[in-house]
Structure formats: structure tokens, C-alpha cells
């Protein structure tokens, strides 16, 4: 009987990497001009990444410029609409031309919209899915094709969400949660399909994170009471606190880790914890 993936029973010799580091790696991150993506970019640079490229439709801000000055000639921004696979292909080709390779892709760009399911317009639903799910798929596919062409055993890391595991009772969003649940399912299927190429595919599910999209969360009059209800670490996460999960998945130390979703939520929103408080 032949072994899976055409190995004919041969056991490949692997020298495990014992340190979690990104030295010499070139990482592309969608939606990294700000927010979680920029926090991940900063952590990648702090852990030795040679270059980090943000692929984003918008302009960079002060936070991006500050990190760029801290890591001169290592953080770059390229414009592309992730809903357009040709645009993503063009910028990834440019990254390879400039940097000589591509080591990892963080599929992070996404939008949120929280309201009752009955109040969503057709346009709002389609926009959520076009960016969060379809655009994510296109970016992953561009990365995989690039890895295969270059002969790179690359890593793809998606940003999912705790909303893909359970609903947020205070601010529900059926389309958002469904789009992120689709991401988690896609991770498992792509990990299975692309393992034979040495490509690993994983995801991170953040909980409550301090970004421009969540500024209103701690401003709620009953926020302190909510924290007591949920338990866990009683605050929102800083974007950099998510970075370690992405760095691990992108590193060679995770060479046998694929098809995994890692919840980084401080226990808040964990379905196996809060369900006992309902």
C-alpha cells in the first residue's frame, strides 16, 4: 500500500526547528494598514521578518508610518482590492519581484456589520461575503499558486473570528458570523488539498480586540457588568497580543501544524465557558 500524497511509504527526514522566528521570511498581510493586520505586521517584524507587505485598498495612517520608521525598509504598503483576484495576483507578483520570494500570507482583510438579520440589505450581505469569504479565498489561492511556482513550503493564516464559533448576543450579525465560519471550514479543506505541496493553512479566531471598529464596546454603560458576566480576562485585547499566534503559524516551528483554528479570546466569548452562564 502506498503512503498518502505519493510518498510510497518513504519517511522524509525533517530537522525540527526549535525556535519560533521569522528570520529571512517575506510576509504579505491583507488589510494591514491598520488594526489587527498592522499589529500582526509589527509582531512579524519584531520576530525577524525580512519584509512585510500590507495589501490594502486604503491609505496608510500615522500608526503605519510610525512602525515603518521603527523598521526602516522592511514594511511596505501596496494597493489592491482583494475582491479582484487579478489585482491580488499583480501585487503578489510585485512582492516576489522586489523581495525574491514569498514565505507567508496572512489573509486578514475583512469588514463587520452588526444588526438584526431582518434589517440587512442585499447589498450589505453581499459586501460582507465578497470581502470576508470570497476575497479571502482569492488571496489564499494566489498565495498557494505563488508558493507552488516558487517551490516554497509556505504558510497561509486566515483571520477568522469568535463570531464563527457562537453568536454575539449584544451585537448579532448572522452574515458576518456565517462568513467567518466559512473561512474556518475553508481552512480545513485547503489544508487538506495543499498539504501535498508543503503548504500549511491555519486560522486565528480573535475575541474582543481594541481597534477602530470596536471603540464603542467599552463605552457601553453596562460594560463592567458584561465583563463580570462573561468572565475571563476583563478587557479588550491589544492588537499585538494576537501577533504571537500568527507568528507561530508563519514560522518553521509550526512545520507540522495545519488545519488548526486558534482562539485568542481571553476566555471571553468562549462557547464552552459562557454557555454555563446563560
N, C-alpha and C positions, 0 to 999 in steps of 0.2 A: 504494500500500500504506500502510495506517495504521500509525503507530508504536505500540509497546506501551502498554497502560494508557490507551488512548483519547486520546493526545496529538495525533493527526492530523499527526504529523511536526513539530509546533512544538517548538522548543528553548526550555525555560524558562530565564529569566535568573536566575542564582544568584550571590549575593555570598558567596564563601567566607569562613568565619570562621577567622581566623589564630591565635587564642589558645584554648587548652583551658581553659575556665572554665564555671562553672555559675551565674553571677550571675542572680538572679531566679527560678531554677528551683525547683520543688517536687517532691521526690523521695520516693517510697514504697519501702520496703525490707522484704520479709518476713523474719522471723526476725532482726531487728536489735537485739534486746535484749542480745545478747552475741555473741561470736565474730566470724566473718568479716563478718556483717551489720553489726555495730556498728563494725568497722574501716572498712567501706565508708562508713557514715554519717559517721564522723569525717572521712574524706577529702573527702566531698562538701561538708561544712560548711567545711572548710579551704579549699576551692576556690570558695567564694562562694554555695553553695546557699542560697536564702532560707529554706526549711524542709525538714526531713527527718522523715518519719514512719516509725516502726517498726510493722509489723503482725505481732504475735506472740501466741502463745497463753499464754505465761508472764508472769511479773512481771519488772520491770527490777531490775538489781542495782547495786552500787556503781560499777562501771565506766561504766554508762549514766548514772548520776546525775552522775558527775564530768564527763563530756563535755557533759551538759546544762547544767551550771553554766558551763562554758567558753564555750558558745554559747547564752546565755540567750534563751528564747522562740523557738528555732529547731529544737530537737529534741523530738519528741513520740512517745508510745507509745500505740497503740490495740490493743485485744484482738480477735482473730478466729482462728478455726480455718480454715486455708487449704484444708482438705478440703471446706469448705462454701462453695460459690460465692456463695450469698446473703449469708453473713456478710462475705465479702470485698467484695461489692458495697456493702453498707451502710457499711463503714468507708471505702471509697474515695469514696463519695458525701459522707461527712462531711468528708474531706480537701478535696474540691472546695468544699464549703460554707464551710469555715473559711479556706482559703488562696486560693480563687478559681480555681484551676486544678490540673492535674496535668501535670508535664513528663516524668517518667520513672518507671519501675517496675523495681526490682531484684528478681527472683524468686529468692530466696536460701534460704528456709527449707528445711531438709532434715534427715534423720537418717541414721545409719550403723549397721551391724551386721555385724561381721566374724566369720564362721565357715564351716566346711565346708558346701558346698551340701547335703550329705546330712543335716545337722543342723538346718537351718532348719525352723521350724514354719510351717504355713499362715498363721497369724496374723501371724508376723513378716514373712513375704514380702509379705502384703497391706498391712501397715502401711508398709513401705518404699515400695511403689509408690503407695499412696494419698497419701503426703506428697510424695515426691520427684518423682513424674511427674504423677499426676492433679491434685494440688493445685497444682503448678506451672502446668499447663495452664489451670486455672480462673483463677489470678491473672493470667496473661497475657491471657486473654480479657476479664476485667473491665477491665484496663488499656486494651486496644485499643478496647473499646466506649466507654470514657470519652474517650479521645483523639478518636475519630470524632465523638462527640456535641459535644465542645468545639471541634472544628476544630483540634486541636493535632497537630503533627508530632512525636509522642512517640517515646521510646526505651524499649525493653524489654531488660533484660540478665539473663540466667539465670546462676546458678552451676551449672556442670557439675562435672567432676572429671577428674583424670588417670586415675582408675579407669575412665572411659568409653573411654579410649584403649587401655589394656592392664591386665592383672590385677596386683594387688599380691601378690607371691609369699609374703610373710611373713604377711599377714593377708587372705586372699582373701574376696571376697564377691560371688558371682555376681549375686544380686538387686540389690545396691547399684550395681555396675558397669553392669548392664543398665538400671536406672532412669535413671542419668546419661547413658548412651548414647542412651536415648530422648529425653532433654532435648536433646542436641545435634542429633538428627535433627529434632526438633520446631522447633528454632530455624531451620533451613533452610526448612522448609515454611511456617512462619508469616511469615518474612521475605519469602518469595515472595508469599504471599497478601495481606499487608498493605502491601506497598510502594506500591500504588496510593493508599493513604491517607496516605502520607508517614511511615509508622511503620517504624522500624528495629528489628530483632531480632538480638541477638548473645549470645554467652556467654563466660564465663571459666572455664577449667579449672585450678583451683589444684592444686598439688602438696602437699607436706608443710607444713602450716601449724600454728603454735603456738596451739592452742585447748584448751578444757576436754576435748574429745573425743580429743585426741592427746597428753595429758600423759604417757602411758606410753611413747611412742615413744623419746625419748632416754634413758629409764630402762632400756632393754634392755641386758643385759650386753655384747652384741656390736655396739652401736650405732656405735661408731667404725669397726669393721670394715665395717659396712654402708655407711657413707659412702664409704669407700675403694672399695668395690665399685661403687657407683652413680656415683661421680664427681660433678662439678657443684659447686655452692655447698654446702659441708659444714655445713649447719644447717637447721633449720626456718625457714620464713618468719614474720615478724611479720604480723599481720592487716592492718596499714596498708600493707604492701608490695604487697598486691593492689589497693589502692584506686585507683591510677593507671589501671589497665586499665578499671575501671568508670567512673571519671570521664571518661575519653576517650570511651567508648561513649555516655555520657549527654550529652556536650557537643555543641554545634552544630558543633564542629570535625570531628566524625565524621559529617557530614551525608550522605556518600556511602559510609558503611561499614555494611553489613548482611550477615547470614548468615555471620558470622565467629565462630570459636571461638579465643580467645586463651589459649594455655597459659602459665601463670605458675608455673613449677616449678623454677627454678634448675638446670635440666637433669636433676635427679633425677627418675626415672620417665619420662623422655622415651623413647618406644619406639624412636626412630631412633638413640639413643645406647646405651642399656643392652643392646639386643639383641646388640651386638657383644661384650658382656662375659659372655654367658651360656655 
